[in-house]
Amino acid sequence: MKLVARTLSGLASAIEIDGPVFQSIVPLRSDSPDLPWIAPGLVDLQVNGFAGIDFNRALESDDAWQHATHQLYAYGCTGFLIALITNREEASRDLLTGLSQRIARRPRNCLGFHLEGPWLNPGPGTRGAHRPEWMQPPSLRLLDDWRSLVGDLLKLVTLAPEIETAAALDVIRAGIEHRIAFFLGHSEAIGDTLQRAVDAGAVGWTHLGNAIPATVPKFDNVILHVLAQSGLRASLIPDGLHLPPHAFRALAQSLARATPSRLLLTTDAMAGAAAPPGTYTLGEVVVRVGADGAARLPDSGRLAGSTLTPFAGVLRAQKMAALGLEATWNAFSRHPASLLGLDHDILAGNSADFCLLSPEKEPRLLATWHRGQCVYAAP
Ligand SMILES: [Zn+2]
């Protein structure tokens, strides 16, 4: 299979695919403004549900799994982590067991799990849509339990190290031995606690700017402390609701300017993404999606995930951050992939996971390819 396209760095190239991998990428001498862009497939670290399907509840059928994963392809996503939020311990075990069987039977674009909870800060400013009564301090027992259920599919854990710092540090040190990445989030960790978690091996912060109190001290707040940790990545949700455009721009530019790989983009999508407005669930929680696309808890009005799709997220992030398409796209593809240990560049020998985009100012998704197969073509 051969195609001609322009890489995001602007190079017109002849691309050859052999089976599931890129065989060669050769720059062309001649050029044409009509060439599509070729870009690495999008990698979303936090998908709670999609296209009407809630991953935080037992799936009714394999059709539901097929539908959600295929719809993620239709929005450019060749790799994602299922995000499971805080739940009763037994319910989480059942979800992990059921979903890992689906992932094993149908190895498509799901790369594993991101456990966001139950090791979070239950305070009113940090709990978000998570139920505080189901939160608990970090424990090696639970980490071992999850590993026994899903093995290496456990890729990412978000925790709040201030709840029980010694236990959190033990869990981080033990988990990274199994190549689990640790992010901090739903947390107020700053200063020494933050530093100790980073020293133990924490590598990121989940949806920076969200799940923190509405009013914070002017200097000693999570946002400034995270930005000042130059080795710490942070994910942002570019839906224009979780962060207003000026805050998104300030955070994205601050993260990406010195070290581009610090900026990660994620949808934090829930079942109402790529689906009409209405009433959905996020695990045990009922969520209303309004005509504005905001997913909110009916009683408190708190945001509970987003209805953003990966492809729309990149374009929106590009506009809000003014960072250019390549930098923005990398923050939603190469950088999260590298965090998971995947070499996701468009290079000979790498898995042929990519998107083709129309050569317009506001590109459209033309096709998604995964492991050398076209898995979505725009109608
Ligand atoms: Zn969250």
Residues whose N, C-alpha, C, O or C-beta is under 5 A from the ligand:
A	BS01	ZN	G128
